[in-house]
Amino acid sequence: MMRLRRTVRYVCWKSFIGTCVLMSLVGCVTEAALKRQSEAEGQFKLGLSYVHTDLQNAIVLFERAIDIDPNHHDAHLELGIVYGSRGRLDAAEEHYKQAIRIDSDSSEAHNNLGTVYARQAQWDRAIEEYRKALENPMYPWPDTAYYNLARSLSKIGEHDEALIALRNARSIVPLSIPAMLIHKEFGRIYEKIGKIEWARASYQEAIEAIEADDQGTYRDQLEEYLRNLETTSDGEKHHQP
């Protein structure tokens, strides 16, 4: 029995030592991981500071953040935005997918990926991503995804669903996109389905909602839409989206 006890104590002592070593290793790994994350975050934040002044340098810093920490969600997201703005849609798509891999609830990544698909007229894929973005109740800008969803639904002829999506976008308070864009899209859809008076009212609302900075950009376009309605017969559409 004494021999057995010594064996048990020996085994327990070895187990204790093994546990301590394991905990030490885990601590080292955790410390190293935290250090990498901190370094990556530093590169990412530095990249953000260059986004509006030196975009190429920002790209380098975002890429460096990902090299240090491949699971840096925000760096992937920002690179998706940057590459998308430069027309590099394949690269943008890949980074948005990586952001979603890291956080499947990333509504911004889903919405932005949908926009990449929409720019390539892949409407069904765009619609799927916009709807995924809207599944997250914590998404702070659902009006953006609803608006984008409406535009894509309209492209495939799902006008009733598009109008529902636009109404949902309009109901968000506060809006994160200009109200003018929502009214304008209402007008375009109503014009497509032959509801000319409703289209006219929506375009007029869009003009009234134009912000001062957009006076020259959008007012002329909307006033042209209104003029075209005057020559529209039987709901035929004379201008292109």
Buried (B, 14 or more C-beta within 10 A) or exposed (E): EEEEEEEEEEEEEEEEEEEEEEEEEEEEEEEEEEEBBEBBBBBBEBBBEBBEEEBEBBBBBBBBBBEBBBBBBBBBBBBBBBBBEEEBBEBBBBBBBBBBBBBEBBBBBBBBBBBBBBEEEBBEBBBBBBBBBBEBEEBEBBBBBBBBBBBBBBBEEBBEBBBBBBEBBBEBEEBEBBBBBBBBBBBBBBBBBEBBEBBBBBBBBBBEBBEEEEEEEBBEBBEEBBEBBEEBEEEEBEEEE
